[in-house]
Amino acid sequence: MTQDEAKALVGKRAAEFVEDGMAVGLGTGTTSVMFIRALGERVKAGLKIRCVASSDASTALGKSLGMDVVSLPELPELDVYIDGADEIGPGLSLIKGGGGALLREKIVASSAKKFIVVADSSKVVSTLGRFPLPVEVIKMALPLVTRELRDLGLNPVQRHHADGSVYLTDEDNFILDCACGQIVDPTATAAAIRRVIGVVEHGLFLHMASVALIAGEDGVTERYP
């Protein structure tokens, strides 16, 4: 099974968790795209739902598939949020933000009664940190935050597009990707980053996920905290 096939499989399985009348949070990233497309097929077949998306890209995709996608102030309480992850560690600790939407993702996830993570088996790790940890930063604070994160040993590097242009989030902020190595104590690392003035949000999602759907050679399995 290829990685794309695994993503399609778990996306389709996640769409089955959505029931008629639900308020649904749409995630961001390649696996979430598979989920949104599978959910779009169910909407086309008559499923009635309302949605909030965690990025401009997912908003556009959902609307293109005929979904009723509104803003969070219009639909502030969600039944379920379904999104991918860059890494899944013990206790369903996560690193997210490779797609640059970590702030909105964390806001939408926190607004949902249930957060379902969708991923292929390559994202499961014994210790977080192989994937660079994204940190969203206010533009003005970039020099300060870079210095502070460097002093914490997190090795921050500003994110750029492939063409060399500076990456900006949907909220018009910068992202620092931190090649910090193994994150032995995610709670302590998250707290240390949050204390830095100018940090908007970080990509450690701790004690948030309700269940993870993991696609592998044996199909889709469920993992719980």
C-alpha positions in Angstrom: 0.0 0.0 0.0 1.4 3.4 -1.0 1.3 6.4 1.3 -1.4 8.0 -0.9 -3.5 4.8 -0.8 -3.2 4.8 3.0 -4.3 8.4 3.3 -7.3 7.8 1.0 -8.3 4.7 3.1 -8.1 6.5 6.4 -9.8 9.6 5.0 -12.7 7.5 3.8 -12.9 5.7 7.2 -12.9 9.1 9.1 -15.8 10.3 7.0 -17.9 7.5 8.3 -17.7 9.0 11.8 -19.7 12.0 10.6 -23.5 11.7 11.2 -26.4 13.7 9.8 -26.9 17.1 11.5 -23.4 17.3 12.9 -21.2 20.4 13.1 -17.9 19.3 11.7 -14.4 20.8 11.8 -12.3 20.2 8.6 -8.6 19.9 9.0 -5.7 20.9 6.8 -3.1 19.0 4.9 -2.8 16.1 2.5 -4.6 13.5 4.6 -7.3 16.0 5.5 -7.9 16.6 1.8 -8.6 12.9 1.4 -11.1 13.1 4.3 -12.8 16.2 3.0 -13.2 14.6 -0.5 -14.7 11.5 1.1 -17.0 13.6 3.2 -18.0 15.6 0.1 -19.2 12.4 -1.5 -21.4 11.7 1.5 -22.7 15.3 1.3 -23.4 14.8 -2.4 -25.4 11.7 -1.5 -27.6 13.7 1.0 -25.7 14.0 4.3 -26.7 17.3 6.0 -23.9 18.9 8.0 -22.4 22.3 8.7 -18.6 22.8 8.7 -15.8 25.1 10.0 -12.4 24.7 8.3 -9.0 25.3 9.8 -7.5 27.0 6.7 -8.4 29.0 3.7 -7.5 26.1 1.5 -9.8 23.6 3.3 -12.6 26.2 3.2 -12.2 26.5 -0.5 -12.1 22.8 -1.0 -15.2 22.2 1.2 -17.2 24.8 -0.6 -16.1 23.4 -4.0 -17.6 20.1 -3.0 -20.9 21.6 -2.0 -20.4 21.7 1.8 -21.9 24.4 4.0 -18.6 25.9 5.3 -19.0 28.9 7.7 -16.8 30.7 10.2 -16.2 29.6 13.8 -18.2 32.6 15.2 -21.1 31.4 13.2 -20.7 27.8 14.4 -18.8 28.0 17.7 -19.4 24.5 19.0 -18.4 21.5 16.9 -19.3 17.9 17.4 -16.1 16.6 15.8 -12.9 17.9 14.3 -11.0 15.6 11.9 -7.4 16.4 11.0 -4.1 14.8 10.2 -0.8 15.0 12.1 2.9 15.2 11.2 3.8 12.9 14.2 1.8 10.8 16.6 3.5 10.0 19.8 2.7 8.2 23.1 -0.7 9.1 24.6 -1.7 10.6 21.2 0.7 13.5 21.7 1.0 15.2 18.3 3.2 17.5 16.3 1.1 19.5 13.8 1.7 22.5 11.6 3.7 21.2 8.7 1.0 22.7 6.5 1.3 26.0 8.3 -2.2 26.0 9.9 -1.3 25.2 13.5 -3.0 28.2 15.1 -6.3 27.7 13.4 -6.1 24.0 13.8 -5.6 24.3 17.5 -8.5 26.8 17.8 -10.9 24.6 15.8 -9.8 21.4 17.6 -10.4 23.1 21.0 -13.9 24.0 19.8 -14.9 20.4 19.2 -16.3 17.8 21.5 -14.1 15.1 19.8 -10.8 15.4 17.9 -10.1 12.5 15.5 -6.6 12.3 14.1 -6.1 10.6 10.7 -2.7 9.4 9.5 -0.8 6.7 7.8 1.4 4.4 9.9 4.6 6.3 9.0 3.5 9.2 11.3 3.6 7.0 14.4 6.7 7.5 16.5 7.9 6.4 20.0 9.2 9.9 20.8 8.1 13.2 19.2 10.7 15.3 17.5 11.8 13.7 14.3 9.6 16.2 12.4 10.6 19.8 12.9 8.3 21.5 15.5 6.6 24.6 14.0 6.2 27.8 16.0 4.0 30.6 14.7 5.5 34.0 15.4 4.4 37.7 15.2 6.5 39.4 12.5 7.8 42.1 14.8 9.0 39.5 17.3 11.0 37.4 14.9 14.5 38.4 16.1 13.5 38.0 19.8 11.7 34.7 19.4 14.5 33.3 17.2 17.1 34.1 19.9 15.0 32.8 22.7 14.2 29.5 21.0 17.9 29.1 20.1 18.8 29.6 23.7 16.3 26.8 24.6 18.3 24.5 22.2 15.4 24.2 19.7 17.4 25.2 16.6 14.8 27.5 14.9 14.9 28.2 11.2 12.4 30.5 9.4 10.1 28.8 7.0 10.3 29.8 3.3 8.6 28.6 0.2 10.4 26.5 -2.4 11.0 29.6 -4.5 12.8 31.3 -1.5 9.9 33.7 -0.6 9.0 34.0 3.1 6.2 31.7 4.3 3.2 33.5 5.8 0.3 31.8 7.6 -3.3 32.6 7.0 -3.1 35.0 9.9 -0.1 36.7 8.2 2.5 35.5 10.7 5.9 33.9 10.3 6.7 30.3 11.1 9.9 29.0 12.7 10.6 25.3 12.2 12.6 23.9 15.2 14.8 20.9 14.5 14.9 20.2 18.2 15.5 16.4 18.1 13.8 14.1 20.5 11.2 15.9 22.7 11.6 13.8 25.8 9.2 16.0 27.9 6.6 17.6 25.5 4.7 19.3 28.3 7.8 21.1 29.5 8.9 22.0 26.0 5.4 23.4 25.2 5.5 25.5 28.4 8.9 26.9 27.7 7.9 27.9 24.2 4.7 29.5 25.3 6.6 31.7 27.8 8.5 33.4 25.0 6.9 36.8 24.2 5.9 37.0 20.5 5.1 33.4 20.1 1.5 33.0 18.8 1.2 29.2 19.0 3.3 26.1 18.7 2.7 22.7 17.0 2.6 20.5 20.1 -1.0 19.3 20.5 -1.1 17.6 23.9 -4.0 15.9 25.6 -6.3 17.0 22.8 -6.9 14.0 20.5 -9.7 11.6 21.4 -8.8 8.8 18.9 -6.3 8.3 16.1 -7.2 6.4 12.9 -4.0 4.8 11.5 -3.9 3.3 8.1 -1.4 0.6 7.3 -1.0 -2.7 5.5 -3.6 -4.3 7.8 -6.2 -1.6 7.1 -7.3 1.1 9.5 -6.7 0.6 13.3 -7.8 2.8 16.1 -5.5 4.2 18.9 -6.6 5.9 22.1 -4.7 8.0 24.6 
